[in-house]
């Protein structure tokens, strides 16, 4: 009888322990900082946004200086301006121009994506379609014409400098996941051999593309993420067309204070963390899947993956190294804490049509996001560029405050910059420029 009581006591004690350790809600699975403890979180609760300025051209990429100025480039046909926008007195002031030539830029168009300063106050802008990175020293009085810093970087998107002064970029919509380190001007990343440029690693693509001659006819192993539209599904969840894959795995790039790199993976809704040795060589493991190139990062390098991060585009760090993410396809802004907790800061409210691509009159289209692509933290202010892509939550894009499908430089704005109405509790990193 005594042994039965001992067994019962042990069983009840073990059961109590299990219940005490079990998560009480889904938010508990995300970490100790759940939105139920909003008073303890150092992030704005119930954030709202207001348009700072609209632009007559499509924009992607946003940066700033330490004097409350933002910078972005206007894509389209030449000459393509790079604007300075003062936060206190917003207007589009040209501080430089890009004049693409053919070749290599097709149809003499600019297609800006990333933008970044170096510590000498030179400004770099990426053109993913042309595979070119331009640079110039911005000047509002006499705007210069940008020179080519690097070419042969198809899809070049996010830009970031490491503490050794090297410029890093990924290959964006090409979907191969290549991430290059560019060491000096005159670079060509895909020349044979590359010039002043190195493909250091690859983010694992969604699928491989092996040579059928060497694989017995097998190719395209992996998965394919579709975004809607133009792909469509019916009530039975069957695809009636299969257009518009989302292959982009190497998008926004940023470094923390330890020199670790973060790369946002748009297709997976994942954030990768890449570590380097003191000599600058890659430390993170590669080559775990032999169907990909040997420099492809292992999946163990994924810092966090979460549905809130789906469509993740640009990223930016605050002083505590929390990572802010523009989730473009969801018309949302999220933050990933240093410990890997994922929180949604803002998402467009649902309008009367049951969509999130425009606002009802009570809210106003100047208080919503329209495909946010590029976040920037200046002091305690959070701003983002909006490119009005025609996908997922932002589709159809011809409603709202902007319409990127309209003619450039016409009466309908094609892009906009929106800023959060609430101050950040943790300010952004101070830039290493005057």
C-alpha positions in Angstrom: 0.0 0.0 0.0 2.8 2.4 0.9 4.5 1.8 -2.5 1.2 2.7 -4.3 1.0 6.0 -2.5 4.7 6.8 -3.4 4.0 6.0 -7.0 0.9 8.2 -7.0 2.8 11.1 -5.5 5.6 10.8 -8.0 3.1 10.7 -10.9 1.2 13.8 -9.7 4.5 15.7 -9.1 5.7 14.8 -12.6 2.3 15.8 -14.1 2.3 19.1 -12.3 5.8 19.8 -13.6 4.8 19.1 -17.2 1.8 21.4 -17.0 4.0 24.1 -15.5 6.4 23.9 -18.4 3.8 23.7 -21.2 3.1 26.8 -23.1 -0.2 28.4 -22.1 -0.8 30.1 -25.5 0.6 30.3 -29.0 2.4 33.5 -28.0 4.3 31.7 -25.3 5.9 29.7 -28.0 7.5 32.9 -29.4 9.4 33.6 -26.2 8.9 35.3 -22.8 8.1 38.7 -24.4 4.5 38.2 -25.7 2.2 41.0 -26.6 0.1 40.2 -23.5 2.9 42.0 -21.5 2.9 45.1 -23.7 4.0 47.4 -20.8 7.2 45.4 -20.6 8.0 45.5 -24.4 10.3 48.2 -25.7 8.3 48.5 -29.0 5.4 50.7 -30.0 2.0 49.1 -29.3 -0.9 49.7 -31.8 1.5 51.6 -34.1 0.1 53.9 -36.9 1.7 55.4 -39.9 1.4 58.7 -41.9 2.7 59.5 -45.3 5.7 61.8 -45.2 5.9 62.4 -49.0 4.8 60.9 -52.3 7.1 60.5 -55.3 6.5 60.8 -59.1 8.6 57.7 -59.7 8.7 54.2 -58.3 11.1 53.9 -55.4 12.8 51.1 -53.5 15.7 51.6 -51.1 15.8 54.1 -48.2 18.7 55.4 -46.1 19.5 58.6 -44.2 22.2 60.7 -42.6 22.5 62.0 -39.1 20.9 65.4 -39.9 17.3 64.1 -40.3 17.5 63.6 -44.0 16.3 60.6 -46.0 17.6 59.5 -49.4 16.0 57.4 -52.1 16.2 57.0 -55.9 13.5 57.4 -58.5 13.4 54.6 -61.0 12.4 54.9 -64.6 13.9 56.4 -67.7 16.9 58.8 -67.6 17.9 60.9 -66.0 17.1 59.1 -62.8 17.3 61.3 -59.7 18.4 60.4 -56.2 16.5 62.6 -53.8 17.2 64.0 -50.3 14.1 64.4 -48.2 14.3 66.5 -45.0 12.0 65.0 -42.4 11.0 68.3 -40.9 10.4 70.0 -44.2 9.8 67.2 -46.7 10.5 67.9 -50.4 12.3 66.0 -53.2 15.7 67.6 -53.5 17.9 66.0 -56.2 21.5 65.4 -54.9 22.7 63.2 -57.8 21.6 61.5 -61.0 22.1 58.1 -62.6 22.3 58.0 -66.4 22.3 54.4 -67.5 23.9 53.5 -70.8 23.1 50.6 -73.1 24.6 48.2 -72.8 24.5 47.2 -70.0 21.3 48.8 -68.8 18.4 47.5 -71.0 16.1 50.2 -72.5 18.0 52.9 -70.7 15.9 52.3 -67.6 16.9 52.6 -63.9 15.5 50.0 -61.5 16.7 51.0 -58.1 16.7 48.7 -55.1 19.3 49.1 -52.3 20.9 52.3 -51.2 23.6 52.9 -48.6 26.3 55.4 -47.4 29.9 54.5 -46.7 32.0 56.3 -44.0 33.3 58.8 -46.5 29.7 60.0 -47.2 29.6 58.5 -50.7 26.2 57.2 -51.6 25.7 53.9 -53.3 22.6 52.8 -55.3 21.9 49.4 -56.7 20.2 48.7 -60.0 19.1 45.1 -59.9 17.9 44.9 -63.5 21.2 46.1 -64.9 23.3 44.4 -62.2 25.1 47.6 -61.5 26.0 49.5 -58.3 26.5 53.3 -58.8 28.2 55.7 -56.4 28.6 59.4 -56.0 29.0 62.1 -53.3 25.6 63.8 -52.9 25.4 67.5 -53.5 22.1 69.5 -53.5 23.7 72.6 -55.1 25.4 70.8 -58.0 24.0 67.2 -58.2 26.7 65.0 -59.7 26.3 62.1 -62.2 27.0 58.8 -60.5 29.9 56.6 -61.6 29.8 52.8 -61.8 31.3 51.1 -58.7 30.5 47.5 -59.6 28.8 45.6 -62.4 28.1 41.9 -63.1 25.9 41.7 -60.0 22.5 40.6 -61.5 19.6 41.2 -59.2 21.7 43.3 -56.8 19.4 44.4 -54.1 20.2 45.1 -50.4 23.5 47.0 -49.7 25.5 47.0 -46.5 29.1 47.8 -45.5 31.1 45.7 -43.1 33.5 47.2 -40.6 36.4 46.6 -43.0 34.8 48.9 -45.6 33.7 46.1 -48.0 30.3 46.4 -49.7 28.0 43.4 -49.6 25.0 42.7 -51.8 22.7 39.8 -52.7 21.3 38.7 -56.1 17.6 39.4 -55.3 15.0 38.2 -57.7 17.5 35.9 -59.6 16.7 33.4 -56.9 20.1 31.8 -56.8 20.9 33.2 -53.4 24.4 34.6 -54.2 25.9 37.1 -51.8 28.9 39.0 -52.9 31.6 41.0 -51.1 32.9 43.9 -53.2 36.3 45.2 -52.1 36.9 48.2 -54.4 35.7 50.2 -57.4 35.8 48.7 -60.9 34.4 45.4 -59.6 32.8 42.8 -61.8 31.2 40.0 -59.8 30.5 37.6 -62.6 33.5 38.1 -64.8 35.8 35.1 -65.2 37.7 35.5 -63.0 35.7 38.0 -60.9 37.3 41.5 -60.4 37.4 43.1 -56.9 34.5 40.9 -56.0 34.0 37.5 -54.3 30.9 35.3 -54.1 31.3 34.4 -50.4 28.3 32.2 -49.9 24.8 31.4 -51.1 21.5 31.5 -49.3 19.9 28.1 -50.1 17.6 28.5 -53.1 14.0 27.3 -53.0 14.9 24.6 -55.6 17.9 23.5 -57.5 18.4 23.4 -61.2 20.6 20.4 -61.9 21.8 19.3 -65.3 19.5 16.5 -66.4 22.4 14.9 -68.4 24.2 14.2 -65.1 21.2 13.4 -63.0 19.4 10.9 -65.1 16.8 13.4 -66.2 16.1 14.7 -62.7 16.1 18.5 -62.2 14.2 21.2 -60.3 14.2 19.4 -57.0 12.8 21.4 -54.1 9.7 23.6 -53.7 8.2 26.6 -55.3 6.4 29.3 -53.4 3.6 31.1 -55.3 2.2 34.6 -54.6 -1.1 35.8 -55.8 -1.8 37.4 -58.2 -1.2 36.6 -61.1 -1.4 33.1 -60.0 -4.9 32.1 -59.0 -6.7 29.4 -57.0 -10.3 28.2 -56.9 -12.6 27.3 -54.0 -11.2 23.8 -54.0 -7.7 25.3 -53.6 -6.6 24.2 -57.0 -4.3 26.3 -59.1 -5.8 27.5 -62.3 -2.6 29.1 -63.4 0.8 28.9 -61.9 2.5 32.2 -62.7 4.5 34.4 -60.4 6.9 32.2 -58.4 8.6 33.9 -55.5 12.3 32.8 -55.8 13.9 35.6 -53.8 16.0 34.3 -51.0 18.8 36.9 -50.6 17.2 40.2 -50.0 17.9 42.9 -47.4 21.3 42.8 -45.6 22.5 44.3 -42.3 25.4 43.8 -39.9 25.3 43.9 -36.1 28.0 45.2 -33.7 29.8 41.9 -33.6 30.2 41.8 -37.4 27.6 39.1 -37.9 25.4 39.5 -41.0 21.7 39.1 -41.2 20.0 38.3 -44.5 16.2 38.4 -45.0 14.8 35.5 -47.0 11.7 36.8 -48.8 10.3 33.5 -50.1 10.6 31.5 -46.8 9.8 34.3 -44.4 13.1 33.6 -42.7 16.0 35.6 -41.3 19.5 34.1 -41.7 22.4 34.8 -39.4 25.9 34.6 -41.0 29.0 34.6 -38.8 32.6 35.4 -39.8 36.0 34.7 -38.2 38.2 37.5 -37.0 40.2 37.5 -40.2 36.9 38.1 -42.1 36.6 34.6 -43.5 33.3 32.8 -43.4 32.6 30.9 -40.2 29.1 29.7 -40.7 28.8 26.1 -42.0 28.2 25.4 -45.7 27.8 22.4 -47.9 25.3 20.4 -46.0 23.2 19.7 -49.1 25.3 18.4 -52.0 22.6 19.1 -54.5 23.5 22.8 -54.1 26.9 24.5 -54.6 29.5 23.8 -51.9 29.3 27.4 -50.6 25.6 27.2 -49.9 24.8 27.9 -46.2 23.4 25.0 -44.1 19.8 25.5 -42.9 21.2 25.6 -39.4 22.1 29.2 -40.2 18.5 30.3 -40.1 18.1 32.6 -37.1 14.3 32.5 -37.2 11.5 31.6 -39.6 7.9 32.8 -39.1 4.8 33.5 -41.2 4.8 37.1 -40.0 8.1 37.5 -41.9 6.7 36.3 -45.2 7.6 38.7 -48.0 10.4 40.1 -45.8 12.2 42.7 -47.9 14.5 45.3 -46.3 15.8 45.1 -42.7 17.3 47.6 -40.3 18.8 47.3 -36.7 18.2 49.5 -33.7 20.7 50.2 -31.0 19.8 47.0 -29.1 20.3 45.0 -32.3 16.6 44.2 -32.7 15.9 43.6 -36.4 13.1 45.6 -38.1 11.6 44.0 -41.1 9.4 45.3 -43.9 7.0 42.4 -44.8 6.1 43.8 -48.2 3.6 41.2 -49.3 1.6 41.6 -46.1 1.6 45.4 -46.0 3.2 45.0 -42.6 6.1 45.9 -40.3 7.6 43.4 -37.9 10.5 43.2 -35.5 12.7 40.3 -34.5 14.3 40.7 -31.1 17.9 39.8 -30.4 16.6 36.6 -28.8 14.6 35.6 -31.9 11.1 36.6 -30.8 9.0 37.7 -33.7 6.4 40.5 -33.2 4.1 42.3 -35.7 4.2 46.0 -35.2 1.8 47.1 -37.9 -0.4 45.7 -40.6 -2.9 47.5 -42.8 -6.4 47.2 -41.4 -9.0 45.4 -43.5 -11.1 47.7 -45.7 -14.8 47.4 -46.6 -13.9 45.1 -49.5 -12.2 42.6 -47.2 -8.8 43.5 -48.4 -5.7 45.4 -47.2 -4.7 47.2 -50.3 -6.5 50.5 -49.5 -8.1 52.2 -46.6 -11.6 53.2 -45.9 -12.3 56.9 -45.6 -12.2 56.8 -41.8 -8.6 55.7 -41.9 -7.3 57.4 -45.1 -4.9 56.1 -47.7 -2.2 58.3 -46.2 -2.2 56.1 -43.1 -1.6 52.8 -44.7 1.4 51.0 -46.2 1.5 50.0 -49.9 4.1 47.3 -50.3 6.7 48.5 -47.9 10.2 47.6 -49.0 12.9 49.5 -47.2 12.9 50.5 -43.5 15.2 53.1 -42.0 15.6 54.1 -38.4 16.7 57.7 -37.8 16.9 58.5 -34.1 13.5 57.5 -32.6 11.7 57.7 -36.0 10.9 54.7 -38.2 10.3 55.3 -41.9 9.8 53.1 -44.8 9.7 53.3 -48.6 6.6 51.9 -50.4 7.0 50.5 -54.0 3.3 49.5 -54.6 4.1 46.0 -55.9 1.0 44.2 -57.3 1.1 41.1 -55.1 -0.8 39.5 -52.2 -2.1 42.0 -49.7 -1.4 45.0 -51.9 -3.3 43.7 -55.0 -4.9 45.1 -56.9 -2.5 48.1 -56.6 -4.4 50.7 -58.6 -6.3 51.8 -55.4 -4.8 53.5 -52.4 -2.7 56.6 -52.3 -0.2 55.6 -55.0 -0.2 53.5 -58.2 3.1 52.2 -59.4 1.4 51.2 -62.7 0.7 54.8 -63.7 3.0 56.8 -66.1 6.1 58.2 -64.4 6.3 61.9 -63.6 2.6 62.2 -64.1 -0.2 63.4 -61.7 -0.5 60.1 -59.9 2.3 59.3 -57.5 4.1 56.0 -58.0 5.8 55.7 -54.6 5.7 57.1 -51.1 7.6 57.3 -47.8 5.6 56.6 -44.7 6.8 57.2 -41.1 5.5 55.7 -37.8 3.5 58.2 -35.7 4.9 56.8 -32.5 8.4 57.3 -31.3 10.7 54.3 -31.1 11.6 53.3 -27.5 14.9 52.1 -28.8 16.6 54.5 -31.3 18.2 53.4 -34.5 22.0 52.9 -34.9 23.9 56.1 -35.5 25.5 56.1 -39.0 29.3 56.4 -39.3 28.9 59.6 -41.4 28.7 63.4 -40.7 
